[in-house]
Amino acid sequence: MSRFTGKTAIISGGAEGIGFSIAQAVGKQGMNVVIGDIDTDQLEQARAKLEAQGIAVLAVPMDVTRQDQWQAVAEQAKTRFGNVHMLVNNAGVTGTPCAIEQMDEKDWRWVLDVNLMGVIYGTAAIVPLIKEHGEGGWLINVASMAGMVGVAYGGPYTATKVAVVGMSESWHAEFKPHNIQVSVLCPGFVKTRINQSQRNKHAEYRKEESAEGESDGNVSALADHLQSVIDAGLAPEIVGERMVEAIGAGELYIFTHPNYRKVTQARYKAIDEAFERSAASPLLQHMLNEEIASFS
Ligand SMILES: NC(=O)c1ccc[n+]([C@@H]2O[C@H](COP(=O)([O-])OP(=O)(O)OC[C@H]3O[C@@H](n4cnc5c(N)ncnc54)[C@H](O)[C@@H]3O)[C@@H](O)[C@H]2O)c1
């Protein structure tokens, strides 16, 4: 019996890819699993696969961009399993990598609504359920290495993933008194269908058919490159197991690609060097020894 046994997890985007692997991994630990997803066919297949593995599972069709649907997930989870202990905000989409001039409002909105508002709505709907029973629990947000370093031609995706890392840091401090452990999972490339996110794009974010496919050669080359690195990516099954391992160790930042360490190290070095230059500026000498205001 583990500390997860008999507790309940809600996982958005749990029908396939990383979300499904997380459902399997926490289910193996004896958790009851609620998977929510916009893709009802995949969701049903996932439910059957989890059930066949002896995992207690509830599948709820849902769109993370709809607050009312999060409320429905919360109610159904409580009705079926009672107390809720874990939320994994996993559902996410990539958008189409392209230059800023080629992106319009719909391109931005879709990615912001799913990857950012979806996480906000999920947290707002489910964390109060975790608080209310007083047993504590877990909030895990799935960001990306794109939350650690900006990705060219991926402005919307980067914006949301950096925001998810930042919100996780805020919530880590905020939810600590409630014994809710917050983690942010930042994978590198994982072999899933993330590069075909368009398959689940809502009608309201779709453009004229001609405009949807429109791209210049650079963009197509970028999309091809992205596909090849995703195809060569980490097996999703490992990501779910790694998440369980890391939350067991109480990690705030969860990494799955240790070889990417040099990427964040280069970023921190550049930031540190920028501070060094500010410390050398004649304009700022009076501030060098000033006390800093506490952030938390
Ligand atoms: N695959 C990677 O290389 C990679 C790398 C870093 C981070 N991530 C992140 O991992 C998470 C999962 O992605 P994945 O790689 O498993 O992709 P995936 O496309 O295989 O799975 C995403 C799941 O989310 C669901 N989904 C999409 N829009 C939804 C909505 N509006 N409401 C509810 N469900 C919705 C999809 O139907 C799908 O089941 C995402 O947040 C993604 O940004 C993926």
The ligand as an SDF file (V2000), in Angstrom:
LIG
                    3D

 44 48  0  0  0  0  0  0  0  0999 V2000
    4.6540   15.5450  -26.3860 N   0  0  0  0  0  0  0  0  0  0  0  0
    5.6030   16.4130  -26.0750 C   0  0  0  0  0  0  0  0  0  0  0  0
    6.6970   16.4350  -26.6780 O   0  0  0  0  0  0  0  0  0  0  0  0
    5.3750   17.3870  -24.9510 C   0  0  0  0  0  0  0  0  0  0  0  0
    6.4930   18.0760  -24.4530 C   0  0  0  0  0  0  0  0  0  0  0  0
    6.3140   18.9730  -23.4170 C   0  0  0  0  0  0  0  0  0  0  0  0
    5.0640   19.1890  -22.8780 C   0  0  0  0  0  0  0  0  0  0  0  0
    3.9890   18.5130  -23.3920 N   0  0  0  0  0  0  0  0  0  0  0  0
    2.6870   18.7950  -22.7890 C   0  0  0  0  0  0  0  0  0  0  0  0
    2.1000   17.6030  -22.3500 O   0  0  0  0  0  0  0  0  0  0  0  0
    0.6750   17.7470  -22.3130 C   0  0  0  0  0  0  0  0  0  0  0  0
    0.0300   16.5390  -22.9780 C   0  0  0  0  0  0  0  0  0  0  0  0
    0.4130   16.5210  -24.3380 O   0  0  0  0  0  0  0  0  0  0  0  0
    0.6770   15.1760  -25.1620 P   0  0  0  0  0  0  0  0  0  0  0  0
    2.0400   15.2680  -25.6980 O   0  0  0  0  0  0  0  0  0  0  0  0
    0.2700   13.9910  -24.4020 O   0  0  0  0  0  0  0  0  0  0  0  0
   -0.3090   15.4500  -26.3990 O   0  0  0  0  0  0  0  0  0  0  0  0
   -1.5230   14.5960  -26.9890 P   0  0  0  0  0  0  0  0  0  0  0  0
   -2.0170   15.4060  -28.1270 O   0  0  0  0  0  0  0  0  0  0  0  0
   -1.0720   13.2060  -27.2300 O   0  0  0  0  0  0  0  0  0  0  0  0
   -2.5670   14.5790  -25.8050 O   0  0  0  0  0  0  0  0  0  0  0  0
   -3.2700   15.7300  -25.4050 C   0  0  0  0  0  0  0  0  0  0  0  0
   -4.6310   15.3260  -24.8740 C   0  0  0  0  0  0  0  0  0  0  0  0
   -5.3340   16.5260  -24.5090 O   0  0  0  0  0  0  0  0  0  0  0  0
   -6.6470   16.4640  -25.0710 C   0  0  0  0  0  0  0  0  0  0  0  0
   -7.1770   17.8200  -25.2790 N   0  0  0  0  0  0  0  0  0  0  0  0
   -6.8170   18.7290  -26.2160 C   0  0  0  0  0  0  0  0  0  0  0  0
   -7.5880   19.8310  -26.1190 N   0  0  0  0  0  0  0  0  0  0  0  0
   -8.4320   19.6270  -25.0870 C   0  0  0  0  0  0  0  0  0  0  0  0
   -9.4750   20.4080  -24.4880 C   0  0  0  0  0  0  0  0  0  0  0  0
   -9.7910   21.6340  -24.9490 N   0  0  0  0  0  0  0  0  0  0  0  0
  -10.1440   19.8910  -23.4480 N   0  0  0  0  0  0  0  0  0  0  0  0
   -9.8630   18.6420  -22.9820 C   0  0  0  0  0  0  0  0  0  0  0  0
   -8.9140   17.8660  -23.5190 N   0  0  0  0  0  0  0  0  0  0  0  0
   -8.2010   18.3460  -24.5510 C   0  0  0  0  0  0  0  0  0  0  0  0
   -6.4680   15.6920  -26.3620 C   0  0  0  0  0  0  0  0  0  0  0  0
   -7.6800   15.1640  -26.8550 O   0  0  0  0  0  0  0  0  0  0  0  0
   -5.4610   14.6300  -25.9430 C   0  0  0  0  0  0  0  0  0  0  0  0
   -6.0910   13.4950  -25.4110 O   0  0  0  0  0  0  0  0  0  0  0  0
    0.3680   19.0700  -23.0020 C   0  0  0  0  0  0  0  0  0  0  0  0
    0.1040   20.0580  -22.0250 O   0  0  0  0  0  0  0  0  0  0  0  0
    1.6680   19.3830  -23.7400 C   0  0  0  0  0  0  0  0  0  0  0  0
    1.8470   20.7630  -23.9510 O   0  0  0  0  0  0  0  0  0  0  0  0
    4.1170   17.6170  -24.4070 C   0  0  0  0  0  0  0  0  0  0  0  0
  1  2  1  0
  2  3  2  0
  2  4  1  0
  4  5  1  0
  4 44  2  0
  5  6  2  0
  6  7  1  0
  7  8  2  0
  8  9  1  0
  8 44  1  0
  9 10  1  0
  9 42  1  0
 10 11  1  0
 11 12  1  0
 11 40  1  0
 12 13  1  0
 13 14  1  0
 14 15  2  0
 14 16  1  0
 14 17  1  0
 17 18  1  0
 18 19  2  0
 18 20  1  0
 18 21  1  0
 21 22  1  0
 22 23  1  0
 23 24  1  0
 23 38  1  0
 24 25  1  0
 25 26  1  0
 25 36  1  0
 26 27  1  0
 26 35  1  0
 27 28  2  0
 28 29  1  0
 29 30  1  0
 29 35  2  0
 30 31  1  0
 30 32  2  0
 32 33  1  0
 33 34  2  0
 34 35  1  0
 36 37  1  0
 36 38  1  0
 38 39  1  0
 40 41  1  0
 40 42  1  0
 42 43  1  0
M  CHG  2   8   1  16  -1
M  END
$$$$
